[in-house]
Amino acid sequence: MTPHQQRLVRSLSILRRLQVGAADRETLIEHVQREQGPRVYAEEGERGIESQFARDIKFLRENLFVNIPSVDRSSNVYEIENFGDFRPLCLTETEVDALMILLQSFQAGAPQSEAITGFLKRIYNLLPPTQQKAIETRQARLWFDLRRRDEELISPTVLRVVDRALREKRHLQFAYRTASQTDDLPRIHEVQPVRQIFDPSRGHLYLDAYWLTSDGPAGKYKQERWQLFRLDRILADEHLRVLAQKIPPSLPRRPRHPLEYWLSPQIVRLGQVTRHFDAMQVHETDAAGWVRVTGTTDNLFQATRLLLGYGPNCRVTGGTEAKQEMEKMIQEMATLYGFLPKES
């Protein structure tokens, strides 16, 4: 192997390790030696190896155009800031379509949603600009089709302003009306929008956002939680606008509500349990044939209503919030159908 080929092999080994996360010089050298053999560095002695390593980093920066800044020069820690013009991946047309659909339609709250979304974006960032542009164009066409499928009318102005806020990664303000507001007055919300989600089971298009504040008859107050907003309930009025504030690179983590529930023998008769939630585990079966299941969710509202759909074949026993929400819904339904007296 020529010296140039050896440098290429070492540099690509360093690049593979840095994709896992930041690392110092010693860790990177050990990784290259472990992956390519202890004699991969031809120079003798620690100083000679460090000199070759520095040239390998320079090769990645200058020849492959990978932006690898030194995070902390005193400790020689490196990380990949971005891949610059180095785009080693190219997909087939079928794979581009598949990636586009997954990027656009994979819903927050689904099992391992954050990890999968991060993985898909990592693939996207390795694609050449032409394929990235193709994905963006096809996403726009897909959203046009999904918006037509929403069962309610969404204002074109709302769509345009929401799209701009998402594209520019800025705060969004809008007036919003819901059926739960008995005074029929809209509330003014400020959010950090993340993406749009189409829920086929409900037939609606939602804005997935971190909800900052609400302003209404009772005054302005903080929300500071994740929320889905139906786009057809956002009003196209003077309150609708993209704000100057940029969305920070990292948003607060979505909540993780524990779930524990039991499924009846009718549901688990074939030995399969649908994986609706993150960290799902199937546990013991009791004497009557009911199976205990645990998991977590970042959307307690959707999770409890999904489990309610099992009817008498599901019994929620935890966590505390999920159990309380299920009990509240069932008590309200029992009162509605006359099984419990109405509160005076």
Phi and psi in degrees as a GROMACS rama.xvg file:
@    title "Ramachandran Plot"
@    xaxis  label "Phi"
@    yaxis  label "Psi"
@TYPE xy
-71.3126  160.109  THR-2
-55.9722  -37.8326  PRO-3
-65.3708  -41.7244  HIS-4
-65.085  -39.2786  GLN-5
-61.7589  -42.2024  GLN-6
-63.0733  -40.8386  ARG-7
-62.5007  -42.9533  LEU-8
-63.6581  -45.011  VAL-9
-64.5498  -43.2666  ARG-10
-63.3577  -41.4846  SER-11
-68.1509  -32.5388  LEU-12
-65.7502  -42.4466  SER-13
-61.0702  -43.0798  ILE-14
-61.4118  -41.3164  LEU-15
-61.8201  -42.7524  ARG-16
-67.9291  -38.6407  ARG-17
-69.5553  -21.322  LEU-18
-68.9442  -20.9337  GLN-19
-77.3584  -31.1195  VAL-20
157.036  172.168  GLY-21
-60.9587  148.872  ALA-22
-153.659  152.096  ALA-23
-85.0535  173.929  ASP-24
-59.7217  -43.3112  ARG-25
-63.6342  -41.9655  GLU-26
-63.161  -41.2525  THR-27
-67.9315  -41.4968  LEU-28
-63.7321  -43.3052  ILE-29
-61.3748  -38.5364  GLU-30
-63.7801  -46.1183  HIS-31
-61.4539  -43.2086  VAL-32
-67.3033  -36.5027  GLN-33
-69.7261  -36.5396  ARG-34
-81.4281  -36.6063  GLU-35
-112.173  -4.68232  GLN-36
109.608  149.659  GLY-37
-65.2091  -20.402  PRO-38
-102.435  20.2289  ARG-39
-66.4024  -28.9387  VAL-40
-92.0666  116.566  TYR-41
-72.8446  -28.7172  ALA-42
-68.3891  149.055  GLU-43
-91.7638  146.343  GLU-44
83.3925  159.41  GLY-45
-63.9721  -41.9237  GLU-46
-64.7971  -39.1452  ARG-47
-66.9963  -40.7069  GLY-48
-63.8304  -42.9167  ILE-49
-64.1794  -34.4277  GLU-50
-65.9728  -42.9118  SER-51
-65.2859  -39.7899  GLN-52
-60.3239  -43.7362  PHE-53
-60.0411  -38.8048  ALA-54
-69.1943  -32.0126  ARG-55
-66.4752  -42.3445  ASP-56
-62.4669  -42.9902  ILE-57
-61.5448  -38.7072  LYS-58
-61.6002  -44.0349  PHE-59
-62.0951  -40.8022  LEU-60
-71.086  -44.7004  ARG-61
-91.9441  -28.8787  GLU-62
-101.284  -35.1403  ASN-63
-103.5  -4.58403  LEU-64
62.1756  28.9418  PHE-65
-85.4653  129.178  VAL-66
-84.3962  103.091  ASN-67
-121.394  86.6018  ILE-68
-75.6763  156.771  PRO-69
-86.7275  112.684  SER-70
-63.7371  -42.1994  VAL-71
-142.849  102.822  ASP-72
-62.7886  -31.4991  ARG-73
-65.5605  -30.7175  SER-74
-110.377  4.15833  SER-75
54.1825  48.4956  ASN-76
-96.1515  134.138  VAL-77
-121.394  154.594  TYR-78
-153.421  159.56  GLU-79
-86.873  117.248  ILE-80
-80.0303  -45.5706  GLU-81
-163.176  170.227  ASN-82
-91.0934  3.71103  PHE-83
52.6578  -129.41  GLY-84
-91.3385  4.34582  ASP-85
-83.5439  104.389  PHE-86
-125.788  84.6031  ARG-87
-78.0417  -7.9537  PRO-88
-105.871  140.76  LEU-89
-142.234  129.653  CYS-90
-104.989  158.91  LEU-91
-73.835  166.971  THR-92
-59.4505  -40.2942  GLU-93
-64.0671  -40.7586  THR-94
-69.1096  -35.6134  GLU-95
-61.87  -44.5982  VAL-96
-61.9777  -42.734  ASP-97
-64.103  -43.4474  ALA-98
-64.7592  -40.243  LEU-99
-59.6041  -46.1715  MET-100
-66.149  -41.6778  ILE-101
-65.5635  -42.8463  LEU-102
-61.1121  -38.8412  LEU-103
-86.7459  -31.7562  GLN-104
-108.362  -8.99369  SER-105
-69.0234  119.185  PHE-106
-88.1895  141.707  GLN-107
-62.3193  140.383  ALA-108
98.0808  -16.5283  GLY-109
-72.8803  161.153  ALA-110
-53.757  128.34  PRO-111
56.8661  34.4714  GLN-112
-60.8358  -44.361  SER-113
-66.0789  -42.3343  GLU-114
-65.0102  -42.2383  ALA-115
-69.1511  -41.7518  ILE-116
-62.0554  -42.8195  THR-117
-61.5336  -39.9664  GLY-118
-63.7639  -43.1486  PHE-119
-65.479  -39.9784  LEU-120
-66.7796  -31.9968  LYS-121
-65.3196  -40.3754  ARG-122
-63.6012  -44.9854  ILE-123
-57.2011  -42.3029  TYR-124
-67.9432  -16.7505  ASN-125
-91.4117  -3.74327  LEU-126
-82.4132  152.376  LEU-127
-66.4902  155.028  PRO-128
-53.3926  -35.7831  PRO-129
-63.6841  -40.0076  THR-130
-75.177  -33.7366  GLN-131
-62.0634  -42.8069  GLN-132
-64.2555  -39.2777  LYS-133
-62.4603  -40.0956  ALA-134
-63.7586  -44.1308  ILE-135
-61.1643  -42.4855  GLU-136
-64.5221  -43.2031  THR-137
-71.1852  -30.9798  ARG-138
-62.4999  -41.333  GLN-139
-61.7406  -41.2403  ALA-140
-66.1716  -40.0954  ARG-141
-62.1842  -43.5245  LEU-142
-66.5017  -33.0551  TRP-143
-61.2921  -41.2364  PHE-144
-68.2393  -42.994  ASP-145
-65.4571  -37.9806  LEU-146
-65.0267  -34.3553  ARG-147
-68.0759  -25.7766  ARG-148
-83.033  -15.0622  ARG-149
-60.0937  133.348  ASP-150
-71.9955  -13.8749  GLU-151
-114.383  159.957  GLU-152
-79.2596  126.384  LEU-153
-106.971  129.596  ILE-154
-64.1266  133.774  SER-155
-58.3892  -32.0503  PRO-156
-64.7492  -41.8984  THR-157
-61.0465  -46.0001  VAL-158
-60.7387  -42.6675  LEU-159
-65.8336  -43.9705  ARG-160
-70.3189  -41.0542  VAL-161
-62.7156  -44.069  VAL-162
-58.3227  -42.5408  ASP-163
-64.8563  -43.4929  ARG-164
-61.086  -41.0308  ALA-165
-66.9481  -42.55  LEU-166
-66.1363  -42.1681  ARG-167
-88.9433  -5.23843  GLU-168
55.7681  55.1186  LYS-169
-123.715  161.04  ARG-170
-61.6348  150.477  HIS-171
-126.981  137.116  LEU-172
-118.765  140.493  GLN-173
-159.658  157.371  PHE-174
-91.4661  139.56  ALA-175
-137.733  135.167  TYR-176
-120.103  134.578  ARG-177
-128.056  159.116  THR-178
-68.041  -21.8413  ALA-179
-75.9411  -11.7252  SER-180
-87.8109  102.612  GLN-181
-67.4992  -22.5078  THR-182
-81.8988  -5.29226  ASP-183
60.11  23.1712  ASP-184
-100.806  133.789  LEU-185
-70.6988  152.615  PRO-186
-106.172  147.504  ARG-187
-96.8034  119.884  ILE-188
-112.334  147.442  HIS-189
-118.665  129.456  GLU-190
-136.123  164.468  VAL-191
-108.353  98.6726  GLN-192
-72.4621  141.931  PRO-193
-112.999  -47.1491  VAL-194
-171.451  171.42  ARG-195
-103.11  144.921  GLN-196
-132.21  130.977  ILE-197
-101.043  123.458  PHE-198
-101.806  103.436  ASP-199
-65.3633  -26.7947  PRO-200
-70.5073  -29.752  SER-201
-102.625  -15.6986  ARG-202
73.072  30.6154  GLY-203
-132.641  154.207  HIS-204
-100.214  131.557  LEU-205
-119.921  152.026  TYR-206
-100.064  119.519  LEU-207
-89.8986  119.376  ASP-208
-150.063  157.962  ALA-209
-90.3424  116.757  TYR-210
-84.1345  118.018  TRP-211
-92.0764  -58.8861  LEU-212
-141.792  161.048  THR-213
-131.861  145.712  SER-214
-132.978  122.718  ASP-215
-152.469  -162.378  GLY-216
-55.8264  -31.2019  PRO-217
-86.4653  1.78134  ALA-218
105.316  -174.824  GLY-219
-97.3132  133.851  LYS-220
-146.333  157.253  TYR-221
-77.4234  146.334  LYS-222
-111.452  -55.7233  GLN-223
51.0601  57.8101  GLU-224
-157.423  163.277  ARG-225
-78.2483  143.098  TRP-226
-153.889  147.876  GLN-227
-102.185  130.471  LEU-228
-116.63  127.704  PHE-229
-69.4129  129.613  ARG-230
-68.024  -29.4228  LEU-231
-72.2433  -11.4106  ASP-232
-100.619  1.19432  ARG-233
-84.349  129.077  ILE-234
-88.1439  138.321  LEU-235
-89.5394  72.6064  ALA-236
-127.986  -164.672  ASP-237
-67.9477  -16.0271  GLU-238
-81.0873  -16.7271  HIS-239
-79.5908  111.601  LEU-240
-163.19  153.842  ARG-241
-84.7802  127.816  VAL-242
-90.185  164.962  LEU-243
-72.048  -27.1337  ALA-244
-66.9614  131.946  GLN-245
-82.6926  148.396  LYS-246
-76.9064  131.332  ILE-247
-64.7959  157.364  PRO-248
-57.9212  -35.467  PRO-249
-123.344  129.704  SER-250
-99.8423  163.553  LEU-251
-55.9838  145.539  PRO-252
-65.7714  145.904  ARG-253
-69.0434  148.401  ARG-254
-65.221  156.657  PRO-255
-124.557  98.9634  ARG-256
-91.3433  123.958  HIS-257
-70.8042  146.186  PRO-258
-128.484  140.894  LEU-259
-140.932  126.315  GLU-260
-149.52  161.414  TYR-261
-116.742  134.321  TRP-262
-107.571  139.677  LEU-263
-72.2092  163.115  SER-264
-57.3925  -29.4887  PRO-265
-63.2332  -34.5547  GLN-266
-79.6859  -37.2788  ILE-267
-103.919  15.1732  VAL-268
-57.2533  -35.8375  ARG-269
-87.662  5.18729  LEU-270
80.1225  14.7907  GLY-271
-121.776  139.158  GLN-272
-124.718  122.766  VAL-273
-65.1942  134.282  THR-274
-91.1209  88.3746  ARG-275
-82.8998  -24.9292  HIS-276
-128.881  167.189  PHE-277
-69.4765  155.605  ASP-278
50.4279  36.2285  ALA-279
-72.9455  138.166  MET-280
-137.059  137.999  GLN-281
-100.537  126.027  VAL-282
-109.48  -143.694  HIS-283
-73.2254  162.477  GLU-284
-109.292  131.735  THR-285
-82.9098  -179.245  ASP-286
-62.0973  -27.7775  ALA-287
-88.25  -1.54884  ALA-288
95.3168  3.47468  GLY-289
-78.2484  142.61  TRP-290
-111.572  132.443  VAL-291
-87.3318  133.845  ARG-292
-128.853  139.409  VAL-293
-126.382  158.522  THR-294
-176.875  -173.156  GLY-295
-134.571  157.24  THR-296
-143.167  151.83  THR-297
-101.538  0.259602  ASP-298
-133.914  91.4868  ASN-299
-64.7326  -34.8767  LEU-300
-59.3237  -53.0018  PHE-301
-67.5142  -38.9833  GLN-302
-62.9577  -46.3448  ALA-303
-67.7992  -34.6059  THR-304
-74.5239  -29.6747  ARG-305
-65.4015  -45.7821  LEU-306
-67.519  -32.5768  LEU-307
-61.7988  -27.8779  LEU-308
-64.3544  -18.2521  GLY-309
-74.8427  -11.2291  TYR-310
61.9921  -135.417  GLY-311
-74.963  3.48561  PRO-312
-95.9512  9.41455  ASN-313
-141.356  134.356  CYS-314
-127.553  116.327  ARG-315
-86.8789  125.915  VAL-316
-117.858  -4.48772  THR-317
-177.776  172.456  GLY-318
-66.4372  -173.974  GLY-319
-58.3189  -47.8117  THR-320
-64.8644  -43.6225  GLU-321
-64.1719  -42.7448  ALA-322
-64.1189  -42.8435  LYS-323
-64.2626  -40.9171  GLN-324
-65.1857  -41.5992  GLU-325
-65.3536  -44.3971  MET-326
-61.0569  -40.2595  GLU-327
-62.6061  -46.6456  LYS-328
-62.9804  -43.1955  MET-329
-68.1462  -39.2505  ILE-330
-63.1953  -41.3942  GLN-331
-64.7816  -38.6949  GLU-332
-68.7442  -40.2214  MET-333
-63.6501  -38.2093  ALA-334
-66.7533  -42.3204  THR-335
-59.7829  -38.8931  LEU-336
-92.9361  8.09789  TYR-337
85.2794  10.3773  GLY-338
-82.4525  -20.8096  PHE-339
-126.17  145.729  LEU-340
-69.0157  146.111  PRO-341
-73.2213  144.431  LYS-342
-71.3214  135.873  GLU-343
